């Protein structure tokens, strides 16, 4: 059967935009080289026309220059056409790359969306609210513990605040009376030292000169 119908040949893959652009660019480079050669030939003909006297010889040089100029214009038209094709391929390639980038972006967004949905299943708003309530309760308990530990051991718990306020008012009244009488409160006045001589009933110290016993000379005299 294979000998009768033959074997189906595998088709080559179609050229990509990059391959087509490179091929056209090479053709454009070839055309540019030909144009450069024609420009050099035209320069020679111009020099010959300047050096040749008017006549048949000069006309022949002009005819050759005209032929070269026509070829140059033809190649320039081909080059412009190739440049336009290259520009069109570049635009198509740019659009294709933009579509590829959009596809990759969509794929990344879908993957991120799926991952976020999986994460949201493990995180619930009710659990967060309960956790916040528990933290607030723990903070309240901690504050109560700190207040309890900060109590003073010297102050009894059975003291009446009304009695304390009465004593404070009496103390302020006493301080006001002392200030009006002496000008200085009693607790700010210096302490008076007691008269020890009066308490011990000692005789007063002599103030005159003491008699010198006989036989002794007064040292001071």
PyMOL commands that place a pseudoatom at each C-alpha (Angstrom):
pseudoatom trace, name=CA, resn=UNK, resi=1, chain=A, elem=C, hetatm=0, pos=[0.000, 0.000, 0.000]
pseudoatom trace, name=CA, resn=UNK, resi=2, chain=A, elem=C, hetatm=0, pos=[2.821, 2.349, 0.818]
pseudoatom trace, name=CA, resn=UNK, resi=3, chain=A, elem=C, hetatm=0, pos=[4.374, 1.646, -2.580]
pseudoatom trace, name=CA, resn=UNK, resi=4, chain=A, elem=C, hetatm=0, pos=[1.064, 2.418, -4.337]
pseudoatom trace, name=CA, resn=UNK, resi=5, chain=A, elem=C, hetatm=0, pos=[-0.067, 5.543, -2.444]
pseudoatom trace, name=CA, resn=UNK, resi=6, chain=A, elem=C, hetatm=0, pos=[3.287, 6.556, -1.092]
pseudoatom trace, name=CA, resn=UNK, resi=7, chain=A, elem=C, hetatm=0, pos=[4.171, 7.743, 2.372]
pseudoatom trace, name=CA, resn=UNK, resi=8, chain=A, elem=C, hetatm=0, pos=[2.826, 11.044, 3.693]
pseudoatom trace, name=CA, resn=UNK, resi=9, chain=A, elem=C, hetatm=0, pos=[5.721, 13.386, 4.223]
pseudoatom trace, name=CA, resn=UNK, resi=10, chain=A, elem=C, hetatm=0, pos=[5.974, 15.463, 7.356]
pseudoatom trace, name=CA, resn=UNK, resi=11, chain=A, elem=C, hetatm=0, pos=[5.384, 19.124, 6.593]
pseudoatom trace, name=CA, resn=UNK, resi=12, chain=A, elem=C, hetatm=0, pos=[7.875, 21.636, 7.821]
pseudoatom trace, name=CA, resn=UNK, resi=13, chain=A, elem=C, hetatm=0, pos=[6.549, 24.062, 10.410]
pseudoatom trace, name=CA, resn=UNK, resi=14, chain=A, elem=C, hetatm=0, pos=[5.592, 27.453, 9.016]
pseudoatom trace, name=CA, resn=UNK, resi=15, chain=A, elem=C, hetatm=0, pos=[8.201, 30.168, 9.416]
pseudoatom trace, name=CA, resn=UNK, resi=16, chain=A, elem=C, hetatm=0, pos=[7.841, 32.380, 12.427]
pseudoatom trace, name=CA, resn=UNK, resi=17, chain=A, elem=C, hetatm=0, pos=[7.597, 36.126, 12.351]
pseudoatom trace, name=CA, resn=UNK, resi=18, chain=A, elem=C, hetatm=0, pos=[11.158, 36.384, 13.545]
pseudoatom trace, name=CA, resn=UNK, resi=19, chain=A, elem=C, hetatm=0, pos=[12.405, 34.132, 10.739]
pseudoatom trace, name=CA, resn=UNK, resi=20, chain=A, elem=C, hetatm=0, pos=[10.510, 36.105, 8.107]
pseudoatom trace, name=CA, resn=UNK, resi=21, chain=A, elem=C, hetatm=0, pos=[11.790, 39.408, 9.497]
pseudoatom trace, name=CA, resn=UNK, resi=22, chain=A, elem=C, hetatm=0, pos=[15.393, 38.206, 9.468]
pseudoatom trace, name=CA, resn=UNK, resi=23, chain=A, elem=C, hetatm=0, pos=[15.056, 36.912, 5.893]
pseudoatom trace, name=CA, resn=UNK, resi=24, chain=A, elem=C, hetatm=0, pos=[13.629, 40.213, 4.632]
pseudoatom trace, name=CA, resn=UNK, resi=25, chain=A, elem=C, hetatm=0, pos=[16.312, 42.137, 6.496]
pseudoatom trace, name=CA, resn=UNK, resi=26, chain=A, elem=C, hetatm=0, pos=[19.021, 40.124, 4.726]
pseudoatom trace, name=CA, resn=UNK, resi=27, chain=A, elem=C, hetatm=0, pos=[17.414, 40.885, 1.373]
pseudoatom trace, name=CA, resn=UNK, resi=28, chain=A, elem=C, hetatm=0, pos=[17.338, 44.560, 2.237]
pseudoatom trace, name=CA, resn=UNK, resi=29, chain=A, elem=C, hetatm=0, pos=[21.029, 44.477, 3.127]
pseudoatom trace, name=CA, resn=UNK, resi=30, chain=A, elem=C, hetatm=0, pos=[21.785, 42.876, -0.259]
pseudoatom trace, name=CA, resn=UNK, resi=31, chain=A, elem=C, hetatm=0, pos=[19.839, 45.574, -2.076]
pseudoatom trace, name=CA, resn=UNK, resi=32, chain=A, elem=C, hetatm=0, pos=[21.687, 48.264, -0.101]
pseudoatom trace, name=CA, resn=UNK, resi=33, chain=A, elem=C, hetatm=0, pos=[25.016, 46.802, -1.218]
pseudoatom trace, name=CA, resn=UNK, resi=34, chain=A, elem=C, hetatm=0, pos=[23.907, 46.922, -4.847]
pseudoatom trace, name=CA, resn=UNK, resi=35, chain=A, elem=C, hetatm=0, pos=[22.778, 50.525, -4.470]
pseudoatom trace, name=CA, resn=UNK, resi=36, chain=A, elem=C, hetatm=0, pos=[26.154, 51.466, -3.021]
pseudoatom trace, name=CA, resn=UNK, resi=37, chain=A, elem=C, hetatm=0, pos=[27.932, 49.871, -5.992]
pseudoatom trace, name=CA, resn=UNK, resi=38, chain=A, elem=C, hetatm=0, pos=[25.711, 51.770, -8.402]
pseudoatom trace, name=CA, resn=UNK, resi=39, chain=A, elem=C, hetatm=0, pos=[26.433, 55.017, -6.557]
pseudoatom trace, name=CA, resn=UNK, resi=40, chain=A, elem=C, hetatm=0, pos=[30.148, 54.435, -6.976]
pseudoatom trace, name=CA, resn=UNK, resi=41, chain=A, elem=C, hetatm=0, pos=[29.670, 53.719, -10.684]
pseudoatom trace, name=CA, resn=UNK, resi=42, chain=A, elem=C, hetatm=0, pos=[27.607, 56.892, -11.091]
pseudoatom trace, name=CA, resn=UNK, resi=43, chain=A, elem=C, hetatm=0, pos=[30.382, 58.891, -9.439]
pseudoatom trace, name=CA, resn=UNK, resi=44, chain=A, elem=C, hetatm=0, pos=[32.854, 57.603, -12.010]
pseudoatom trace, name=CA, resn=UNK, resi=45, chain=A, elem=C, hetatm=0, pos=[30.504, 58.490, -14.859]
pseudoatom trace, name=CA, resn=UNK, resi=46, chain=A, elem=C, hetatm=0, pos=[30.082, 62.001, -13.483]
pseudoatom trace, name=CA, resn=UNK, resi=47, chain=A, elem=C, hetatm=0, pos=[33.827, 62.478, -13.464]
pseudoatom trace, name=CA, resn=UNK, resi=48, chain=A, elem=C, hetatm=0, pos=[34.064, 61.192, -17.004]
pseudoatom trace, name=CA, resn=UNK, resi=49, chain=A, elem=C, hetatm=0, pos=[31.303, 63.522, -18.164]
pseudoatom trace, name=CA, resn=UNK, resi=50, chain=A, elem=C, hetatm=0, pos=[33.157, 66.490, -16.674]
pseudoatom trace, name=CA, resn=UNK, resi=51, chain=A, elem=C, hetatm=0, pos=[36.405, 65.511, -18.367]
pseudoatom trace, name=CA, resn=UNK, resi=52, chain=A, elem=C, hetatm=0, pos=[34.831, 64.593, -21.734]
pseudoatom trace, name=CA, resn=UNK, resi=53, chain=A, elem=C, hetatm=0, pos=[34.103, 67.243, -24.301]
pseudoatom trace, name=CA, resn=UNK, resi=54, chain=A, elem=C, hetatm=0, pos=[30.583, 67.559, -25.634]
pseudoatom trace, name=CA, resn=UNK, resi=55, chain=A, elem=C, hetatm=0, pos=[30.017, 65.137, -28.429]
pseudoatom trace, name=CA, resn=UNK, resi=56, chain=A, elem=C, hetatm=0, pos=[29.346, 61.477, -29.113]
pseudoatom trace, name=CA, resn=UNK, resi=57, chain=A, elem=C, hetatm=0, pos=[31.753, 60.277, -26.403]
pseudoatom trace, name=CA, resn=UNK, resi=58, chain=A, elem=C, hetatm=0, pos=[30.083, 62.384, -23.746]
pseudoatom trace, name=CA, resn=UNK, resi=59, chain=A, elem=C, hetatm=0, pos=[26.650, 61.272, -24.894]
pseudoatom trace, name=CA, resn=UNK, resi=60, chain=A, elem=C, hetatm=0, pos=[27.710, 57.626, -24.594]
pseudoatom trace, name=CA, resn=UNK, resi=61, chain=A, elem=C, hetatm=0, pos=[28.891, 58.210, -21.020]
pseudoatom trace, name=CA, resn=UNK, resi=62, chain=A, elem=C, hetatm=0, pos=[25.629, 59.938, -20.226]
pseudoatom trace, name=CA, resn=UNK, resi=63, chain=A, elem=C, hetatm=0, pos=[23.670, 56.982, -21.634]
pseudoatom trace, name=CA, resn=UNK, resi=64, chain=A, elem=C, hetatm=0, pos=[25.618, 54.598, -19.366]
pseudoatom trace, name=CA, resn=UNK, resi=65, chain=A, elem=C, hetatm=0, pos=[25.035, 56.850, -16.380]
pseudoatom trace, name=CA, resn=UNK, resi=66, chain=A, elem=C, hetatm=0, pos=[21.321, 56.978, -17.200]
pseudoatom trace, name=CA, resn=UNK, resi=67, chain=A, elem=C, hetatm=0, pos=[21.148, 53.180, -17.300]
pseudoatom trace, name=CA, resn=UNK, resi=68, chain=A, elem=C, hetatm=0, pos=[22.887, 52.913, -13.928]
pseudoatom trace, name=CA, resn=UNK, resi=69, chain=A, elem=C, hetatm=0, pos=[20.600, 55.575, -12.491]
pseudoatom trace, name=CA, resn=UNK, resi=70, chain=A, elem=C, hetatm=0, pos=[17.520, 53.604, -13.611]
pseudoatom trace, name=CA, resn=UNK, resi=71, chain=A, elem=C, hetatm=0, pos=[18.878, 50.470, -11.911]
pseudoatom trace, name=CA, resn=UNK, resi=72, chain=A, elem=C, hetatm=0, pos=[19.516, 52.448, -8.768]
pseudoatom trace, name=CA, resn=UNK, resi=73, chain=A, elem=C, hetatm=0, pos=[15.954, 53.779, -8.708]
pseudoatom trace, name=CA, resn=UNK, resi=74, chain=A, elem=C, hetatm=0, pos=[14.641, 50.240, -9.202]
pseudoatom trace, name=CA, resn=UNK, resi=75, chain=A, elem=C, hetatm=0, pos=[16.720, 48.900, -6.309]
pseudoatom trace, name=CA, resn=UNK, resi=76, chain=A, elem=C, hetatm=0, pos=[15.672, 51.813, -4.130]
pseudoatom trace, name=CA, resn=UNK, resi=77, chain=A, elem=C, hetatm=0, pos=[12.025, 50.932, -4.784]
pseudoatom trace, name=CA, resn=UNK, resi=78, chain=A, elem=C, hetatm=0, pos=[12.709, 47.309, -3.793]
pseudoatom trace, name=CA, resn=UNK, resi=79, chain=A, elem=C, hetatm=0, pos=[14.508, 48.452, -0.666]
pseudoatom trace, name=CA, resn=UNK, resi=80, chain=A, elem=C, hetatm=0, pos=[11.584, 50.664, 0.367]
pseudoatom trace, name=CA, resn=UNK, resi=81, chain=A, elem=C, hetatm=0, pos=[9.188, 47.775, -0.190]
pseudoatom trace, name=CA, resn=UNK, resi=82, chain=A, elem=C, hetatm=0, pos=[11.343, 45.468, 1.946]
pseudoatom trace, name=CA, resn=UNK, resi=83, chain=A, elem=C, hetatm=0, pos=[11.543, 48.092, 4.682]
pseudoatom trace, name=CA, resn=UNK, resi=84, chain=A, elem=C, hetatm=0, pos=[7.754, 48.368, 4.704]
pseudoatom trace, name=CA, resn=UNK, resi=85, chain=A, elem=C, hetatm=0, pos=[7.430, 44.576, 4.974]
pseudoatom trace, name=CA, resn=UNK, resi=86, chain=A, elem=C, hetatm=0, pos=[9.895, 44.543, 7.859]
pseudoatom trace, name=CA, resn=UNK, resi=87, chain=A, elem=C, hetatm=0, pos=[7.954, 47.294, 9.596]
pseudoatom trace, name=CA, resn=UNK, resi=88, chain=A, elem=C, hetatm=0, pos=[4.694, 45.369, 9.212]
pseudoatom trace, name=CA, resn=UNK, resi=89, chain=A, elem=C, hetatm=0, pos=[6.291, 42.199, 10.584]
pseudoatom trace, name=CA, resn=UNK, resi=90, chain=A, elem=C, hetatm=0, pos=[7.639, 44.132, 13.543]
pseudoatom trace, name=CA, resn=UNK, resi=91, chain=A, elem=C, hetatm=0, pos=[4.173, 45.461, 14.296]
pseudoatom trace, name=CA, resn=UNK, resi=92, chain=A, elem=C, hetatm=0, pos=[2.683, 41.965, 14.093]
pseudoatom trace, name=CA, resn=UNK, resi=93, chain=A, elem=C, hetatm=0, pos=[5.431, 40.584, 16.322]
pseudoatom trace, name=CA, resn=UNK, resi=94, chain=A, elem=C, hetatm=0, pos=[4.826, 43.354, 18.848]
pseudoatom trace, name=CA, resn=UNK, resi=95, chain=A, elem=C, hetatm=0, pos=[1.110, 42.552, 18.914]
pseudoatom trace, name=CA, resn=UNK, resi=96, chain=A, elem=C, hetatm=0, pos=[1.816, 38.828, 19.283]
pseudoatom trace, name=CA, resn=UNK, resi=97, chain=A, elem=C, hetatm=0, pos=[4.203, 39.427, 22.172]
pseudoatom trace, name=CA, resn=UNK, resi=98, chain=A, elem=C, hetatm=0, pos=[1.595, 41.648, 23.816]
pseudoatom trace, name=CA, resn=UNK, resi=99, chain=A, elem=C, hetatm=0, pos=[-0.976, 38.847, 23.563]
pseudoatom trace, name=CA, resn=UNK, resi=100, chain=A, elem=C, hetatm=0, pos=[1.522, 36.372, 25.039]
pseudoatom trace, name=CA, resn=UNK, resi=101, chain=A, elem=C, hetatm=0, pos=[2.192, 38.726, 27.927]
pseudoatom trace, name=CA, resn=UNK, resi=102, chain=A, elem=C, hetatm=0, pos=[-1.548, 39.097, 28.510]
pseudoatom trace, name=CA, resn=UNK, resi=103, chain=A, elem=C, hetatm=0, pos=[-1.949, 35.299, 28.548]
pseudoatom trace, name=CA, resn=UNK, resi=104, chain=A, elem=C, hetatm=0, pos=[0.841, 34.941, 31.091]
pseudoatom trace, name=CA, resn=UNK, resi=105, chain=A, elem=C, hetatm=0, pos=[-0.702, 37.685, 33.204]
pseudoatom trace, name=CA, resn=UNK, resi=106, chain=A, elem=C, hetatm=0, pos=[-4.075, 35.959, 33.134]
pseudoatom trace, name=CA, resn=UNK, resi=107, chain=A, elem=C, hetatm=0, pos=[-2.485, 32.648, 34.096]
pseudoatom trace, name=CA, resn=UNK, resi=108, chain=A, elem=C, hetatm=0, pos=[-0.671, 34.290, 37.016]
pseudoatom trace, name=CA, resn=UNK, resi=109, chain=A, elem=C, hetatm=0, pos=[-3.870, 36.008, 38.183]
pseudoatom trace, name=CA, resn=UNK, resi=110, chain=A, elem=C, hetatm=0, pos=[-5.836, 32.773, 38.044]
pseudoatom trace, name=CA, resn=UNK, resi=111, chain=A, elem=C, hetatm=0, pos=[-3.168, 30.995, 40.076]
pseudoatom trace, name=CA, resn=UNK, resi=112, chain=A, elem=C, hetatm=0, pos=[-3.094, 33.813, 42.643]
pseudoatom trace, name=CA, resn=UNK, resi=113, chain=A, elem=C, hetatm=0, pos=[-6.906, 33.824, 42.819]
pseudoatom trace, name=CA, resn=UNK, resi=114, chain=A, elem=C, hetatm=0, pos=[-6.977, 30.105, 43.480]
pseudoatom trace, name=CA, resn=UNK, resi=115, chain=A, elem=C, hetatm=0, pos=[-4.307, 30.409, 46.162]
pseudoatom trace, name=CA, resn=UNK, resi=116, chain=A, elem=C, hetatm=0, pos=[-6.145, 33.265, 47.876]
pseudoatom trace, name=CA, resn=UNK, resi=117, chain=A, elem=C, hetatm=0, pos=[-9.381, 31.287, 47.924]
pseudoatom trace, name=CA, resn=UNK, resi=118, chain=A, elem=C, hetatm=0, pos=[-7.572, 28.386, 49.593]
pseudoatom trace, name=CA, resn=UNK, resi=119, chain=A, elem=C, hetatm=0, pos=[-6.097, 30.725, 52.193]
pseudoatom trace, name=CA, resn=UNK, resi=120, chain=A, elem=C, hetatm=0, pos=[-9.439, 32.367, 52.880]
pseudoatom trace, name=CA, resn=UNK, resi=121, chain=A, elem=C, hetatm=0, pos=[-10.918, 29.008, 53.758]
pseudoatom trace, name=CA, resn=UNK, resi=122, chain=A, elem=C, hetatm=0, pos=[-8.487, 28.683, 56.664]
pseudoatom trace, name=CA, resn=UNK, resi=123, chain=A, elem=C, hetatm=0, pos=[-9.071, 32.237, 57.950]
pseudoatom trace, name=CA, resn=UNK, resi=124, chain=A, elem=C, hetatm=0, pos=[-12.517, 33.122, 59.300]
pseudoatom trace, name=CA, resn=UNK, resi=125, chain=A, elem=C, hetatm=0, pos=[-13.758, 36.494, 60.476]
pseudoatom trace, name=CA, resn=UNK, resi=126, chain=A, elem=C, hetatm=0, pos=[-15.542, 34.898, 63.436]
pseudoatom trace, name=CA, resn=UNK, resi=127, chain=A, elem=C, hetatm=0, pos=[-12.294, 33.324, 64.611]
pseudoatom trace, name=CA, resn=UNK, resi=128, chain=A, elem=C, hetatm=0, pos=[-10.555, 36.705, 64.416]
pseudoatom trace, name=CA, resn=UNK, resi=129, chain=A, elem=C, hetatm=0, pos=[-13.335, 38.363, 66.427]
pseudoatom trace, name=CA, resn=UNK, resi=130, chain=A, elem=C, hetatm=0, pos=[-13.188, 35.637, 69.065]
pseudoatom trace, name=CA, resn=UNK, resi=131, chain=A, elem=C, hetatm=0, pos=[-9.436, 35.995, 69.267]
pseudoatom trace, name=CA, resn=UNK, resi=132, chain=A, elem=C, hetatm=0, pos=[-9.749, 39.744, 69.745]
pseudoatom trace, name=CA, resn=UNK, resi=133, chain=A, elem=C, hetatm=0, pos=[-12.307, 39.255, 72.521]
pseudoatom trace, name=CA, resn=UNK, resi=134, chain=A, elem=C, hetatm=0, pos=[-10.055, 36.766, 74.275]
pseudoatom trace, name=CA, resn=UNK, resi=135, chain=A, elem=C, hetatm=0, pos=[-7.119, 39.169, 74.053]
pseudoatom trace, name=CA, resn=UNK, resi=136, chain=A, elem=C, hetatm=0, pos=[-9.210, 41.965, 75.572]
pseudoatom trace, name=CA, resn=UNK, resi=137, chain=A, elem=C, hetatm=0, pos=[-10.275, 39.684, 78.442]
pseudoatom trace, name=CA, resn=UNK, resi=138, chain=A, elem=C, hetatm=0, pos=[-6.677, 38.692, 79.058]
pseudoatom trace, name=CA, resn=UNK, resi=139, chain=A, elem=C, hetatm=0, pos=[-5.617, 42.328, 79.152]
pseudoatom trace, name=CA, resn=UNK, resi=140, chain=A, elem=C, hetatm=0, pos=[-8.340, 43.107, 81.698]
pseudoatom trace, name=CA, resn=UNK, resi=141, chain=A, elem=C, hetatm=0, pos=[-7.229, 40.211, 83.884]
pseudoatom trace, name=CA, resn=UNK, resi=142, chain=A, elem=C, hetatm=0, pos=[-3.628, 41.365, 83.584]
pseudoatom trace, name=CA, resn=UNK, resi=143, chain=A, elem=C, hetatm=0, pos=[-4.587, 44.885, 84.696]
pseudoatom trace, name=CA, resn=UNK, resi=144, chain=A, elem=C, hetatm=0, pos=[-6.454, 43.490, 87.692]
pseudoatom trace, name=CA, resn=UNK, resi=145, chain=A, elem=C, hetatm=0, pos=[-3.428, 41.418, 88.646]
pseudoatom trace, name=CA, resn=UNK, resi=146, chain=A, elem=C, hetatm=0, pos=[-1.177, 44.449, 88.430]
pseudoatom trace, name=CA, resn=UNK, resi=147, chain=A, elem=C, hetatm=0, pos=[-3.533, 46.533, 90.554]
pseudoatom trace, name=CA, resn=UNK, resi=148, chain=A, elem=C, hetatm=0, pos=[-3.764, 43.779, 93.143]
pseudoatom trace, name=CA, resn=UNK, resi=149, chain=A, elem=C, hetatm=0, pos=[0.009, 43.419, 93.336]
pseudoatom trace, name=CA, resn=UNK, resi=150, chain=A, elem=C, hetatm=0, pos=[0.363, 47.214, 93.634]
pseudoatom trace, name=CA, resn=UNK, resi=151, chain=A, elem=C, hetatm=0, pos=[-1.733, 47.557, 96.788]
pseudoatom trace, name=CA, resn=UNK, resi=152, chain=A, elem=C, hetatm=0, pos=[-0.083, 48.948, 99.939]
pseudoatom trace, name=CA, resn=UNK, resi=153, chain=A, elem=C, hetatm=0, pos=[0.182, 46.569, 102.895]
pseudoatom trace, name=CA, resn=UNK, resi=154, chain=A, elem=C, hetatm=0, pos=[0.197, 49.418, 105.506]
pseudoatom trace, name=CA, resn=UNK, resi=155, chain=A, elem=C, hetatm=0, pos=[-3.289, 50.714, 104.748]
pseudoatom trace, name=CA, resn=UNK, resi=156, chain=A, elem=C, hetatm=0, pos=[-6.020, 48.600, 106.356]
pseudoatom trace, name=CA, resn=UNK, resi=157, chain=A, elem=C, hetatm=0, pos=[-9.118, 47.842, 104.388]
pseudoatom trace, name=CA, resn=UNK, resi=158, chain=A, elem=C, hetatm=0, pos=[-11.613, 48.789, 107.196]
pseudoatom trace, name=CA, resn=UNK, resi=159, chain=A, elem=C, hetatm=0, pos=[-10.796, 52.524, 107.316]
pseudoatom trace, name=CA, resn=UNK, resi=160, chain=A, elem=C, hetatm=0, pos=[-13.779, 54.768, 106.777]
pseudoatom trace, name=CA, resn=UNK, resi=161, chain=A, elem=C, hetatm=0, pos=[-13.129, 57.500, 104.248]
pseudoatom trace, name=CA, resn=UNK, resi=162, chain=A, elem=C, hetatm=0, pos=[-15.537, 59.862, 106.045]
pseudoatom trace, name=CA, resn=UNK, resi=163, chain=A, elem=C, hetatm=0, pos=[-13.441, 59.632, 109.227]
pseudoatom trace, name=CA, resn=UNK, resi=164, chain=A, elem=C, hetatm=0, pos=[-10.313, 60.381, 107.229]
pseudoatom trace, name=CA, resn=UNK, resi=165, chain=A, elem=C, hetatm=0, pos=[-11.921, 63.440, 105.669]
pseudoatom trace, name=CA, resn=UNK, resi=166, chain=A, elem=C, hetatm=0, pos=[-12.990, 64.686, 109.146]
pseudoatom trace, name=CA, resn=UNK, resi=167, chain=A, elem=C, hetatm=0, pos=[-9.437, 64.339, 110.480]
pseudoatom trace, name=CA, resn=UNK, resi=168, chain=A, elem=C, hetatm=0, pos=[-8.081, 66.133, 107.432]
pseudoatom trace, name=CA, resn=UNK, resi=169, chain=A, elem=C, hetatm=0, pos=[-10.474, 69.056, 107.963]
pseudoatom trace, name=CA, resn=UNK, resi=170, chain=A, elem=C, hetatm=0, pos=[-9.527, 69.289, 111.642]
pseudoatom trace, name=CA, resn=UNK, resi=171, chain=A, elem=C, hetatm=0, pos=[-5.839, 69.287, 110.752]
pseudoatom trace, name=CA, resn=UNK, resi=172, chain=A, elem=C, hetatm=0, pos=[-6.338, 72.117, 108.273]
pseudoatom trace, name=CA, resn=UNK, resi=173, chain=A, elem=C, hetatm=0, pos=[-8.295, 74.108, 110.897]
pseudoatom trace, name=CA, resn=UNK, resi=174, chain=A, elem=C, hetatm=0, pos=[-5.543, 73.621, 113.468]
pseudoatom trace, name=CA, resn=UNK, resi=175, chain=A, elem=C, hetatm=0, pos=[-2.905, 74.720, 110.968]
pseudoatom trace, name=CA, resn=UNK, resi=176, chain=A, elem=C, hetatm=0, pos=[-4.951, 77.858, 110.216]
pseudoatom trace, name=CA, resn=UNK, resi=177, chain=A, elem=C, hetatm=0, pos=[-5.214, 78.823, 113.919]
pseudoatom trace, name=CA, resn=UNK, resi=178, chain=A, elem=C, hetatm=0, pos=[-1.493, 78.428, 114.527]
pseudoatom trace, name=CA, resn=UNK, resi=179, chain=A, elem=C, hetatm=0, pos=[-0.683, 80.500, 111.477]
pseudoatom trace, name=CA, resn=UNK, resi=180, chain=A, elem=C, hetatm=0, pos=[-2.915, 83.381, 112.632]
pseudoatom trace, name=CA, resn=UNK, resi=181, chain=A, elem=C, hetatm=0, pos=[-1.502, 83.401, 116.215]
pseudoatom trace, name=CA, resn=UNK, resi=182, chain=A, elem=C, hetatm=0, pos=[2.250, 83.145, 115.685]
pseudoatom trace, name=CA, resn=UNK, resi=183, chain=A, elem=C, hetatm=0, pos=[2.621, 83.710, 112.020]
pseudoatom trace, name=CA, resn=UNK, resi=184, chain=A, elem=C, hetatm=0, pos=[4.461, 80.366, 111.786]
pseudoatom trace, name=CA, resn=UNK, resi=185, chain=A, elem=C, hetatm=0, pos=[2.846, 76.960, 112.326]
pseudoatom trace, name=CA, resn=UNK, resi=186, chain=A, elem=C, hetatm=0, pos=[3.890, 75.115, 115.429]
pseudoatom trace, name=CA, resn=UNK, resi=187, chain=A, elem=C, hetatm=0, pos=[5.322, 72.241, 113.443]
pseudoatom trace, name=CA, resn=UNK, resi=188, chain=A, elem=C, hetatm=0, pos=[7.627, 74.689, 111.622]
pseudoatom trace, name=CA, resn=UNK, resi=189, chain=A, elem=C, hetatm=0, pos=[8.840, 76.533, 114.791]
pseudoatom trace, name=CA, resn=UNK, resi=190, chain=A, elem=C, hetatm=0, pos=[12.245, 75.539, 116.251]
pseudoatom trace, name=CA, resn=UNK, resi=191, chain=A, elem=C, hetatm=0, pos=[12.284, 73.401, 119.377]
pseudoatom trace, name=CA, resn=UNK, resi=192, chain=A, elem=C, hetatm=0, pos=[13.004, 75.253, 122.697]
pseudoatom trace, name=CA, resn=UNK, resi=193, chain=A, elem=C, hetatm=0, pos=[15.764, 73.757, 124.844]
pseudoatom trace, name=CA, resn=UNK, resi=194, chain=A, elem=C, hetatm=0, pos=[14.811, 73.309, 128.562]
pseudoatom trace, name=CA, resn=UNK, resi=195, chain=A, elem=C, hetatm=0, pos=[16.677, 75.263, 131.304]
pseudoatom trace, name=CA, resn=UNK, resi=196, chain=A, elem=C, hetatm=0, pos=[18.855, 72.583, 132.825]
pseudoatom trace, name=CA, resn=UNK, resi=197, chain=A, elem=C, hetatm=0, pos=[20.258, 74.900, 135.538]
pseudoatom trace, name=CA, resn=UNK, resi=198, chain=A, elem=C, hetatm=0, pos=[16.805, 75.737, 136.848]
pseudoatom trace, name=CA, resn=UNK, resi=199, chain=A, elem=C, hetatm=0, pos=[15.804, 72.106, 136.891]
pseudoatom trace, name=CA, resn=UNK, resi=200, chain=A, elem=C, hetatm=0, pos=[18.954, 71.065, 138.890]
pseudoatom trace, name=CA, resn=UNK, resi=201, chain=A, elem=C, hetatm=0, pos=[18.748, 74.079, 141.374]
pseudoatom trace, name=CA, resn=UNK, resi=202, chain=A, elem=C, hetatm=0, pos=[22.444, 74.936, 140.869]
pseudoatom trace, name=CA, resn=UNK, resi=203, chain=A, elem=C, hetatm=0, pos=[23.837, 78.250, 142.311]
pseudoatom trace, name=CA, resn=UNK, resi=204, chain=A, elem=C, hetatm=0, pos=[24.730, 80.947, 139.854]
pseudoatom trace, name=CA, resn=UNK, resi=205, chain=A, elem=C, hetatm=0, pos=[28.315, 81.245, 138.665]
pseudoatom trace, name=CA, resn=UNK, resi=206, chain=A, elem=C, hetatm=0, pos=[30.442, 83.970, 140.384]
pseudoatom trace, name=CA, resn=UNK, resi=207, chain=A, elem=C, hetatm=0, pos=[30.988, 87.132, 138.380]
pseudoatom trace, name=CA, resn=UNK, resi=208, chain=A, elem=C, hetatm=0, pos=[33.684, 89.016, 140.480]
pseudoatom trace, name=CA, resn=UNK, resi=209, chain=A, elem=C, hetatm=0, pos=[37.437, 88.316, 140.994]
pseudoatom trace, name=CA, resn=UNK, resi=210, chain=A, elem=C, hetatm=0, pos=[38.325, 85.385, 143.187]
pseudoatom trace, name=CA, resn=UNK, resi=211, chain=A, elem=C, hetatm=0, pos=[40.605, 86.032, 146.233]
pseudoatom trace, name=CA, resn=UNK, resi=212, chain=A, elem=C, hetatm=0, pos=[44.109, 84.685, 145.821]
pseudoatom trace, name=CA, resn=UNK, resi=213, chain=A, elem=C, hetatm=0, pos=[45.380, 82.607, 148.711]
pseudoatom trace, name=CA, resn=UNK, resi=214, chain=A, elem=C, hetatm=0, pos=[48.503, 83.887, 150.539]
pseudoatom trace, name=CA, resn=UNK, resi=215, chain=A, elem=C, hetatm=0, pos=[51.768, 82.585, 149.202]
pseudoatom trace, name=CA, resn=UNK, resi=216, chain=A, elem=C, hetatm=0, pos=[50.521, 82.477, 145.641]
pseudoatom trace, name=CA, resn=UNK, resi=217, chain=A, elem=C, hetatm=0, pos=[51.056, 85.211, 143.201]
pseudoatom trace, name=CA, resn=UNK, resi=218, chain=A, elem=C, hetatm=0, pos=[48.440, 86.170, 140.727]
pseudoatom trace, name=CA, resn=UNK, resi=219, chain=A, elem=C, hetatm=0, pos=[49.594, 84.833, 137.453]
pseudoatom trace, name=CA, resn=UNK, resi=220, chain=A, elem=C, hetatm=0, pos=[47.613, 87.325, 135.557]
pseudoatom trace, name=CA, resn=UNK, resi=221, chain=A, elem=C, hetatm=0, pos=[49.275, 90.275, 137.522]
for i in range(1, 221): cmd.bond("trace and resi %d" % i, "trace and resi %d" % (i + 1))
show_as sticks, trace
zoom trace
